[in-house]
Amino acid sequence: MSGNEREEEIVFEICVVVPKKSEEQGDDSSLDCVEVLVDEFVKRGLIVERVIGLQNEFVKLSAPLEIMGKAAAELQFNKRTHIGMDLPFEWDEVEAFVRQPDGSLFTWCERFRCYNHIIYGIVNTGKSVIELKYDHREVDWVPREPLLRKLESESIVKEVFPLHDENKRKKLLRSWALNWWDFTTQPIDEIYLYYGVKIAIYFAFLGKYTRWLLFPAALGLTLQLVDFGSIQLLVLPIFFICLISWAVLFFQFWKRKNSALLARWHINHSAGTESDYKLFQMEQSSLESPAELMKKRGMDNMKEKAFFQREEWFRWLMRFRNDAIIILSIICLQLPFELAYAHLYEVIGSDFLKFCLTAVYLLAIQYFTRMGGKISVKLVKCENNENVEYRACSLVYKVFGLYFMQTYIGIFYHALLHRNLMTLRQVLIQRLIIYEVLENLMENSIPYLTYSFKKFRAVRNKQKRERGSSTGKARSFPRVEKEYLKPAYTASIGHELEDGLFDGNNNLTEMRTDALKLLAMMRRPTPRADATIGAWLNIFQFLIVMSICTNSILLVCLYDQDGKWKISPGLGAILIMEHVLLFIKFGFSRIVPEEPAWVRAARVKNATQAAEMCSKQLLRSISGDEKILSPMKKHA
C-alpha cells in the first residue's frame, strides 16, 4: 500500500466528549449546542462519527489530507524540503516537502496541532449574538468567540482527547510491549511516528542506558563476589575511575545518538517554535519602504529590548525565589526526617525491624514527594515560563531536589558520621529491592485499578437507570468510552507536568512495562515537541560531579578504618584520584564529539544546496527587475 493510500484511510484521532442527551430533552435539534458544533466540524471538512456511550456521547474526528495540509499552511509549519532546507509549508507545493518514514506527510505532533487549529478556530463570523440551546438553558455565542472554548467554559464539552489508532496500537503491542526476547531492542521509528518525538527520545535514552548498564553491573558484581585480599584498596579506586569514565562516555555517546535520531527524523531542534512562525509571517508581509522599515524597526528594537530585559529578569527572580523556597523546605522539613530514619536504622539491632523500617520509610517518602510535587506545581505556575517544556523542566529540577535528598542523605550519614560501610551497603540493597518492587507495583497497578473502578461505576449506573426504564435493550460498552475512562498520561508527582515518564525506574523491565502502560492502560498522550531529554541533561552532569565527591568520601572512609586519619598515603591517593576523575569528566566530554560526522556532513551539504538555490533565485529576481526597469530608464 502506498503512502498516499494510507493517508486516505479514515483514522479517527481526536474525540470530543459531550453529555448524552436525556430523554426529556427530546429530539429538537434547532440551535442545539452539540448539533451546531457537529455541523461546524462538517463545514470545516472534518469527517465526523458520533457514538452514544453509557454516560456520554463521543464525537470522533478525522481530517482528510487536504484539510490537514491547508491547516498546516495556515499555521506555517517549518517542514524539511528535498534540498534539506526547512521552509514554511504550502499545500500547493506539497511535493517539495519530505515525507515521514511511513509515507505520511505530517507527524503526530503536527497533526495534533492542525486538529486544534481547526476545531478551536470555529468562531461566530456574524455580527450578532447567536443563542444556542442546551438542556433547557440558553448559551450566548458572541461574535468572534471560539465555539469550542465557549462550550468548554459552560461544561457542555467535557473534554477533548487524542484517540488510539487500533491497527498501529496492536502492531506496537506485538513488536514492542510484548516482545521480551530482546530486552533493549525497540522500534524507535514506529514509536516516534505514533507518539511523537518526546516519548521516542525517552525510550531511545532508556534503551541505550540499559545496554550501557551491563558494564558497571558486571564490574560491580565481580567486585562483590571476588575477594581481592591485600589489593582491595587498589581495586576500589580503579573501580571508581571506571564508573566515572563510563558515566562520561555514556553521556557523550547519548548526545551523539540524540543528534543522529533528530537528523534521521528531519528535526531541527534549534527551530520550530511558534514564535518563529509568527516572526517569519510578519517579516514576509511587510510592504513598507526600507527607510521607514529601518526607522520603525529601530524604535521597535529598543522597546523589544527593554521588554525582554524586564521579562528575563522577572522570570529569573521568580525562579530564584521558588528554588529558594524548595531548598529551605527540604532543609527544614525533609532533612530532619531523613536523618531520623538514618539514625534509627543505625541503632536498631534486628534485621527484620530494619527491613520494616525501610518499608515504612519508603511509603512515607511517597507522601512527602507528592506533597512536594504539588507545592512545586503551584510555584512553577507563578514563574511565567515561555512554554510547556520550560515549565516541565522547572518542575523536574525542583522535584529532583526531593529525590536527591532521599537518595544521598543516608549515604552521607552512614559514611561520614558513623563510617559504617557494611550498614551503608545493607541500606542500599534493601532500599533498592523494596523501592523497585513498590514503585513498579504502584506505577502499573494504580492506572489499571482506576480504570476498572470507573468502568464498574459506569456499568452500575447504567443498570440502575435501565431498571426504572421501560425501554428495552441494554447498550453495549463502546471502545471509545473505554478509552475515555482510562487515566490520562500524567506524572504522579504532579498532573500538570503532562509527563508520565517522570516515574521511570530505569531497569530492564521499565521499557516493557512503560510500553504496556502507554499502549493498554492509558489514553494516547498529547504529543510534545521537545527533542531532547530536557532537564535531565543538566541533572546527569550534576550527578557525575556528585559521584566524584561521594566516591572520594567513600575512599576516605576505607583508608581511615581505625578512626585515625593519616596524611599518607590516604590523602595523597584521594587527591590523585579526585584530579583523575575531574580530568576524565572534562577531558572525555571534549574528546568525544557530540555530533556524528555524517550528521555534520549532511547538514553542510543541505546548507550548501539551499544557499546555491537561493542565490540563483535571487539573481533571477534581480535580473527580471532590471529587464523591467531598463525600458523605463531609457524613456526617462
Protein Blocks (a to p, Z undefined) as FASTA:
>chain_A
ZZklmmmpccdfbdcddddddfklomafghpaklmmmmmmmmnopacdddddfkbccddd
dddfklmmmmmmmnopacddfkopacdddfklmmmpccdfkopabdfklmmmmmmmmmmm
pccfbfbdcdddeehiacdddehiafklmmmmnomambdcddddfklmmmmmmmmmmmmk
bmkbccfklmmmmnojklmmmmmmmmmmmmmmmmmmmmmmmmmmpcgkjmmmmmmmmmmm
mmmmmmmmmmmmmmmmmmmmmmmnopafkgoifklmmmmmmmmmpccdfklmmmmmmmmm
mmmmmmmmmmmmmmmmmmmmmmmmmmmmmmmmmmmmmmmmmmmmmmpmblklmmmmmmmm
mmmmmmmmmmmmmmmmmmmmmnopablmlmmmmmmmmmmmmmmmmmmmmmmmmmmmnopa
klmmmmmmmmmmmmmmmmmmmmmmmmmmmmmmmmmmmmmmmmmmmmmpcbfbdcdddfkl
mmmmpccdddfkbmklopaklmpghiaklmmmmmmmmmmmpccddddfbfbehjmmmmmm
mmmmmmmmmmmmmmmmmmmmnopacfblklmmmmmmmmmmmmmmmmmmmmpccbdfklmm
mmmmmmmmmmmmmmmmmmmmmmmmmmmmmmmmmmZZ
